[in-house]
Amino acid sequence: MNEQKVALITGANKGLGYETARQLGKQNIKVLIGARDETRGREAAEKLLAEGCDAEFILLDVGDEKTHEAAAKYVAENYGKLDILVNNAGIVLESLSGTPSDVSLETLRKTFDTNFFGVIAVTKAFLPLIKKSEGGRIVNVSSGLGSLAQNSDANCDYAAVKPLAYNSSKTALNAFTVILAHELKEANIKVNSADPGYTATDLNGNQGTKTVEQGASVITDLATLPNDGATGGYFDDEGVVPW
Ligand SMILES: NC(=O)c1ccc[n+]([C@@H]2O[C@H](COP(=O)([O-])OP(=O)(O)OC[C@H]3O[C@@H](n4cnc5c(N)ncnc54)[C@H](OP(=O)(O)O)[C@@H]3O)[C@@H](O)[C@H]2O)c1
């Protein structure tokens, strides 16, 4: 068995995924840079290699199950296990200040395809390999915008930010976290949702108030939890986020 931990991060060619890969790579974890575009993925892996991280590009389009199968086969043949899966890839297709009742069903479906169904499909493809790890970790990159508690709190800082498709896709993702964590509770596989906070990336036109280093820190922490760490939880860099 390969002693070095192996992590796969989806959507790792930029933003929070890239920074999470960098932080994990700095901990001597092999980082597989999941990206749907070969050029962007290879460039990201090369940049990380130049920084001293053991990084490798792997083609993975969250919406294309053939790439999940091929990637899982590659990981099985070359590493025999997967220790960490970071389901980071995500999209927002509507205006953050839009009116929920105006969101089209097409936008809802496309958003859920990536942010929810895609995460489940990727996780299912890699679960047999995660079960071969001595202590698997799955981090679903959610958002505070997926919290029903925060959505229903008029005093929340982001009370006015209600893009229906995005927020509800992250709420559904949180449900996946809780339910999968329950299934895996005896398997030493921890499943948690991370809320990186409002982080400057292309997702929000780089308007976020946190740096990617700050935003990715909770994802990295959940990806490297000790064996007595939490599972089935929802965390930001200050602690527990209310569901
Ligand atoms: N930034 C924030 O303030 C914030 C706050 C809370 C949660 N989040 C969450 O953090 C995660 C990362 O977002 P980010 O802010 O880093 O955004 P970003 O810079 O736009 O990065 C998104 C990444 O996801 C990838 N992606 C999108 N669809 C994909 C698909 N079908 N298959 C594979 N990769 C795909 C993108 O690849 P391409 O380059 O090919 O498009 C890109 O690498 C998302 O889940 C987001 O919801 C972000």
PDBQT file of the ligand as one rigid body, heavy atoms in Angstrom, charges set to zero:
ROOT
HETATM    1  N1  LIG A 301     -15.923  31.970  -3.796  1.00  0.00    +0.000 N 
HETATM    2  C1  LIG A 301     -16.823  31.974  -2.783  1.00  0.00    +0.000 C 
HETATM    3  O1  LIG A 301     -17.114  33.028  -2.187  1.00  0.00    +0.000 OA
HETATM    4  C2  LIG A 301     -17.470  30.698  -2.354  1.00  0.00    +0.000 A 
HETATM    5  C3  LIG A 301     -18.213  30.719  -1.169  1.00  0.00    +0.000 A 
HETATM    6  C4  LIG A 301     -18.826  29.556  -0.734  1.00  0.00    +0.000 A 
HETATM    7  C5  LIG A 301     -18.672  28.406  -1.474  1.00  0.00    +0.000 A 
HETATM    8  N2  LIG A 301     -17.939  28.399  -2.625  1.00  0.00    +0.000 N 
HETATM    9  C6  LIG A 301     -17.812  27.133  -3.360  1.00  0.00    +0.000 C 
HETATM   10  O2  LIG A 301     -16.447  26.862  -3.556  1.00  0.00    +0.000 OA
HETATM   11  C7  LIG A 301     -16.290  26.011  -4.696  1.00  0.00    +0.000 C 
HETATM   12  C8  LIG A 301     -15.187  26.545  -5.585  1.00  0.00    +0.000 C 
HETATM   13  O3  LIG A 301     -15.618  27.791  -6.094  1.00  0.00    +0.000 OA
HETATM   14  P1  LIG A 301     -14.619  28.990  -6.428  1.00  0.00    +0.000 P 
HETATM   15  O4  LIG A 301     -15.105  30.159  -5.667  1.00  0.00    +0.000 OA
HETATM   16  O5  LIG A 301     -13.220  28.564  -6.310  1.00  0.00    +0.000 OA
HETATM   17  O6  LIG A 301     -15.037  29.249  -7.944  1.00  0.00    +0.000 OA
HETATM   18  P2  LIG A 301     -14.210  29.272  -9.308  1.00  0.00    +0.000 P 
HETATM   19  O7  LIG A 301     -12.938  30.032  -9.151  1.00  0.00    +0.000 OA
HETATM   20  O8  LIG A 301     -15.203  29.688 -10.333  1.00  0.00    +0.000 OA
HETATM   21  O9  LIG A 301     -13.813  27.735  -9.524  1.00  0.00    +0.000 OA
HETATM   22  C9  LIG A 301     -14.777  26.780  -9.823  1.00  0.00    +0.000 C 
HETATM   23  C10 LIG A 301     -14.060  25.541 -10.295  1.00  0.00    +0.000 C 
HETATM   24  O10 LIG A 301     -15.052  24.540 -10.578  1.00  0.00    +0.000 OA
HETATM   25  C11 LIG A 301     -14.777  24.020 -11.854  1.00  0.00    +0.000 C 
HETATM   26  N3  LIG A 301     -15.942  23.420 -12.470  1.00  0.00    +0.000 N 
HETATM   27  C12 LIG A 301     -17.133  23.960 -12.733  1.00  0.00    +0.000 A 
HETATM   28  N4  LIG A 301     -17.934  23.065 -13.328  1.00  0.00    +0.000 NA
HETATM   29  C13 LIG A 301     -17.210  21.918 -13.465  1.00  0.00    +0.000 A 
HETATM   30  C14 LIG A 301     -17.454  20.646 -14.006  1.00  0.00    +0.000 A 
HETATM   31  N5  LIG A 301     -18.616  20.328 -14.581  1.00  0.00    +0.000 N 
HETATM   32  N6  LIG A 301     -16.485  19.704 -13.942  1.00  0.00    +0.000 NA
HETATM   33  C15 LIG A 301     -15.297  20.012 -13.373  1.00  0.00    +0.000 A 
HETATM   34  N7  LIG A 301     -14.977  21.206 -12.873  1.00  0.00    +0.000 NA
HETATM   35  C16 LIG A 301     -15.929  22.155 -12.919  1.00  0.00    +0.000 A 
HETATM   36  C17 LIG A 301     -14.210  25.189 -12.649  1.00  0.00    +0.000 C 
HETATM   37  O11 LIG A 301     -13.556  24.739 -13.811  1.00  0.00    +0.000 OA
HETATM   38  P3  LIG A 301     -13.394  25.656 -15.133  1.00  0.00    +0.000 P 
HETATM   39  O12 LIG A 301     -12.204  26.542 -14.896  1.00  0.00    +0.000 OA
HETATM   40  O13 LIG A 301     -13.180  24.640 -16.200  1.00  0.00    +0.000 OA
HETATM   41  O14 LIG A 301     -14.666  26.440 -15.299  1.00  0.00    +0.000 OA
HETATM   42  C18 LIG A 301     -13.273  25.755 -11.597  1.00  0.00    +0.000 C 
HETATM   43  O15 LIG A 301     -12.095  25.006 -11.545  1.00  0.00    +0.000 OA
HETATM   44  C19 LIG A 301     -17.659  25.948  -5.361  1.00  0.00    +0.000 C 
HETATM   45  O16 LIG A 301     -18.313  24.740  -5.014  1.00  0.00    +0.000 OA
HETATM   46  C20 LIG A 301     -18.397  27.132  -4.750  1.00  0.00    +0.000 C 
HETATM   47  O17 LIG A 301     -19.799  26.946  -4.731  1.00  0.00    +0.000 OA
HETATM   48  C21 LIG A 301     -17.337  29.520  -3.087  1.00  0.00    +0.000 A 
ENDROOT
TORSDOF 0
